[in-house]
Amino acid sequence: MSAEKRPDLADLERSALESALEARGHQRFHARQIFRWIYTRGVTNIDAMTDLSRELRATLAGEFTLDTPALAQREISVDGTEKFLLRLADGRHIESVFIPDTPAMTFCISTQVGCAMACAFCLTGKMGLVRNLTAGEIAGQVRVLAGALNFRDKKFNIVLMGMGEPLHNYDETMRALRILADEHGFDMSARRITLSSVGLLPALERLAQEEVMPNLAISLHAPTDLQRGELVPINKKYGVADIINACRRFPLKKRGRITFEYVLLAGVNDSPQDARKLAKLVAPVKCKVNLIPLNAAAGIPFDRPSDEVIDRFAKIVADHGVTVSVRKSRGRDIRAACGQLIVEGPKKSAAQQLAVVM
């Protein structure tokens, strides 16, 4: 029988770390120091926590690990976007993205290795779900990017829009957000965090009760169940009307709005009739619509609409009184744009093989 895995300090919320220290005969306040070392100062070695006693450091080193995703590769787009390939402790890989001037500086992070949602236009979905990330691995991406980009003392935003469906990995995702929000760590305001979901309704209802409640973006992509069911398979379980009703009930901060994300696919969901249906569908929700022209990729059987069609669609939605924006694609040349994140396993899937030839 293998030895039981030691707990990872990066997986623990401060309250859990306080309890763990107290159980080992150490003062609870040391948890604040440890958080500052890990998140504010970015150390990855317990012995570097020099304001802790040698006895405490020995206890930590003997009974805990401090795992940090390893930076395996870093690519920079012509538009300044950067993609980070990170290797996890078990050898699996994930991708995270830094998007500058959007207008804030934004970290796009992953919550799973792969994704089970299988959206028809997304390369990550072609991987299937390999495994969930731990809270430490989710927050660890922020630690790595903040260090690599010299952002430890700067403000930045976080979007949970990388690999995976955040609400499908609910408990670890929310624990990671609480860790990131801790005042002795990154002290992230929930207003600076956006969670994107295809709309897993039971988890969405739970999210509405959370103390650390991020901004919410719903990946809608079609105005009817017939269309959305072809693009987003989970729609067969949680339909469009159910999602809209859940969004109407969702508690919003003052001046807050839900974002509906809508990937535009040529000849599929980009007609004037689709635009009118979309505007009518979302009208009861305090919201904005973010149109995302498809980032075409080998392995994705759709095309990007023309600029003329995109502009027409946006104008129709806006003319119906709905706030609308068109997302500018960033990092397409390094396959870092929305829907393009995919990592290669020992045995490449068909989508991975096609993506490599881009």
HUHU-V859778 format. One record per pair of residues at least 6 apart in sequence whose C-alpha atoms are under 7 Angstrom apart, sorted by sequence separation. I is the first residue (numbers start at 1). GAP is how many residues later the second one is. D is the distance in Angstrom with one decimal. If there is no record, write none. Layout:
# HUHU-V859778
[[I/GAP/D] [I/GAP/D]]
This chain:
# HUHU-V859778
[[21/6/6.5] [22/6/5.8] [37/6/5.8] [38/6/6.8] [76/6/4.4] [87/6/4.6] [99/6/6.2] [100/6/6.2] [119/6/5.7] [146/6/5.4] [160/6/6.8] [180/6/5.4] [181/6/4.6] [207/6/6.9] [222/6/4.9] [229/6/5.1] [264/6/5.8] [318/6/6.0] [331/6/5.2] [335/6/6.6] [21/7/6.1] [75/7/5.6] [76/7/6.5] [86/7/5.5] [87/7/6.7] [99/7/5.1] [118/7/4.2] [166/7/6.2] [180/7/6.3] [181/7/4.3] [221/7/6.6] [228/7/6.4] [229/7/5.8] [296/7/6.0] [317/7/6.9] [330/7/5.5] [74/8/6.9] [75/8/5.2] [85/8/6.7] [86/8/5.4] [98/8/5.8] [99/8/6.4] [117/8/6.1] [118/8/6.1] [180/8/5.7] [181/8/6.2] [296/8/6.4] [329/8/6.3] [344/8/6.4] [74/9/5.8] [75/9/6.7] [85/9/5.9] [86/9/6.0] [98/9/4.7] [115/9/6.1] [116/9/6.4] [294/9/6.8] [295/9/6.9] [18/10/4.6] [47/10/6.1] [74/10/4.7] [85/10/4.7] [97/10/5.9] [98/10/6.2] [114/10/5.6] [115/10/5.1] [118/10/6.8] [225/10/6.9] [294/10/4.9] [314/10/6.5] [46/11/6.4] [73/11/5.9] [74/11/6.3] [84/11/5.6] [85/11/6.7] [97/11/5.0] [114/11/6.5] [293/11/5.9] [37/12/6.4] [73/12/5.0] [83/12/6.9] [84/12/5.2] [96/12/5.7] [97/12/6.6] [115/12/6.7] [116/12/5.0] [293/12/6.9] [18/13/5.5] [71/13/6.9] [72/13/5.4] [83/13/5.9] [84/13/6.0] [96/13/4.9] [114/13/5.4] [115/13/5.1] [116/13/4.7] [17/14/5.9] [71/14/6.2] [72/14/5.4] [83/14/4.5] [96/14/6.3] [114/14/5.5] [115/14/4.3] [225/14/6.1] [46/15/6.4] [71/15/4.8] [72/15/6.0] [82/15/5.7] [83/15/6.4] [95/15/6.9] [114/15/4.6] [225/15/5.9] [70/16/5.4] [71/16/6.4] [82/16/5.1] [113/16/6.3] [114/16/5.6] [224/16/6.6] [14/17/6.1] [69/17/5.8] [70/17/5.0] [81/17/5.8] [82/17/6.7] [113/17/5.3] [69/18/5.6] [70/18/6.5] [81/18/4.9] [113/18/5.4] [69/19/5.0] [81/19/6.3] [94/19/6.0] [112/19/6.1] [113/19/6.2] [195/19/6.1] [199/19/6.2] [69/20/6.9] [80/20/6.7] [112/20/4.4] [113/20/6.7] [194/20/5.3] [195/20/6.1] [196/20/6.2] [197/20/6.4] [198/20/5.6] [111/21/6.7] [112/21/4.9] [193/21/5.2] [194/21/4.4] [195/21/5.2] [196/21/4.5] [197/21/5.1] [198/21/4.7] [44/22/6.5] [111/22/5.6] [190/22/6.0] [193/22/6.1] [194/22/5.8] [195/22/6.0] [196/22/5.7] [197/22/5.8] [198/22/6.7] [190/23/6.0] [191/23/6.3] [194/23/6.8] [196/23/6.8] [44/24/6.7] [190/24/4.9] [191/24/6.4] [111/27/5.9] [264/27/6.7] [110/28/6.6] [258/28/6.5] [259/28/5.6] [260/28/6.3] [261/28/6.1] [262/28/6.2] [263/28/6.0] [264/28/5.9] [257/29/5.4] [258/29/4.6] [259/29/5.0] [260/29/4.8] [261/29/4.9] [262/29/4.9] [263/29/4.5] [264/29/4.8] [265/29/6.0] [167/30/6.6] [257/30/4.6] [258/30/6.5] [259/30/5.7] [260/30/6.0] [261/30/6.1] [262/30/5.8] [263/30/5.7] [264/30/5.7] [166/31/6.6] [257/31/6.7] [259/31/6.6] [263/31/5.8] [109/32/6.6] [165/32/6.1] [167/33/6.6] [170/33/7.0] [158/34/6.3] [159/34/5.7] [160/34/6.2] [161/34/6.9] [178/34/6.5] [288/34/6.5] [289/34/6.2] [290/34/5.9] [291/34/6.1] [292/34/6.1] [157/35/4.8] [158/35/4.8] [159/35/4.7] [160/35/4.8] [161/35/5.7] [288/35/4.8] [289/35/4.7] [290/35/5.0] [291/35/4.6] [292/35/5.2] [157/36/5.9] [158/36/6.4] [159/36/6.0] [160/36/5.9] [167/36/5.9] [266/36/6.9] [288/36/5.6] [289/36/6.4] [290/36/5.8] [291/36/6.0] [132/37/6.2] [135/37/4.6] [139/37/5.4] [201/37/6.8] [248/37/5.3] [265/37/6.2] [266/37/5.4] [290/37/6.5] [134/38/5.6] [135/38/6.0] [138/38/6.2] [247/38/6.7] [265/38/5.9] [266/38/5.4] [275/38/5.6] [279/38/5.3] [124/39/6.1] [265/39/5.6] [266/39/4.3] [283/39/6.8] [135/40/5.8] [136/40/6.6] [220/40/6.0] [221/40/6.5] [222/40/7.0] [264/40/6.9] [265/40/6.1] [276/40/6.6] [135/41/4.4] [139/41/6.6] [217/41/5.9] [218/41/6.2] [219/41/6.0] [220/41/5.7] [221/41/4.0] [264/41/6.8] [272/41/6.1] [275/41/6.1] [276/41/6.4] [279/41/6.3] [208/42/5.9] [216/42/5.4] [217/42/4.5] [218/42/4.9] [219/42/4.7] [220/42/5.6] [221/42/5.3] [275/42/5.7] [295/42/6.8] [208/43/6.3] [216/43/6.4] [217/43/5.7] [218/43/5.9] [219/43/6.4] [270/43/6.6] [279/43/6.5] [295/43/6.8] [199/44/6.3] [217/44/6.7] [222/47/6.2] [115/48/6.6] [114/49/5.8] [115/49/4.4] [106/50/5.6] [107/50/6.2] [108/50/5.9] [109/50/6.4] [110/50/6.2] [113/50/6.5] [114/50/5.6] [115/50/6.4] [105/51/5.0] [106/51/4.6] [107/51/4.8] [108/51/4.9] [109/51/5.3] [110/51/6.6] [112/51/5.9] [113/51/6.6] [223/51/6.6] [104/52/6.5] [105/52/6.1] [106/52/5.6] [107/52/6.2] [108/52/6.0] [109/52/6.3] [110/52/4.2] [111/52/6.2] [112/52/4.5] [299/52/5.0] [104/53/6.7] [108/53/5.8] [109/53/4.8] [110/53/4.5] [111/53/5.4] [108/54/5.6] [110/54/6.1] [111/54/6.7] [223/54/5.9] [9/55/6.3] [111/55/5.6] [223/55/4.9] [299/55/5.5] [8/56/5.6] [9/56/6.1] [10/56/6.0] [298/56/5.4] [299/56/6.3] [6/57/6.0] [7/57/5.1] [8/57/4.6] [9/57/5.3] [10/57/6.7] [298/57/5.2] [6/58/5.2] [7/58/6.2] [8/58/5.4] [223/58/6.8] [297/58/6.8] [6/59/6.3] [8/59/6.4] [298/60/6.3] [111/62/6.7] [96/66/6.4] [69/68/6.8] [69/71/6.2] [68/72/5.9] [69/72/6.8] [42/101/6.6] [39/104/6.4] [42/105/6.7] [120/111/5.0] [40/112/6.2] [119/112/5.6] [120/112/6.6] [119/113/4.7] [118/114/7.0] [119/114/6.7] [118/115/6.8] [117/116/6.9] [117/117/6.6] [11/123/7.0] [11/124/5.4] [11/125/4.1] [10/126/4.7] [40/145/5.7] [39/146/4.9] [40/146/6.3] [39/147/6.0] [36/148/5.6] [35/149/5.9] [36/149/5.5] [35/150/5.5] [32/152/6.0] [13/166/5.4] [163/178/6.5] [121/179/5.6] [121/181/7.0] [124/215/6.6] [123/216/5.7] [124/216/6.7] [122/217/4.4] [123/217/5.3] [124/217/5.6] [122/218/6.5] [123/218/6.3] [124/218/5.0] [123/219/6.0] [127/222/6.8] [126/225/6.0] [123/228/6.9] [97/239/6.7] [95/246/6.6] [81/249/6.4] [94/249/6.5] [81/250/5.3] [93/250/6.5] [79/251/6.8] [79/252/6.6] [83/253/6.0] [77/254/5.3] [77/256/6.2] [77/257/5.9] [75/259/6.8]]
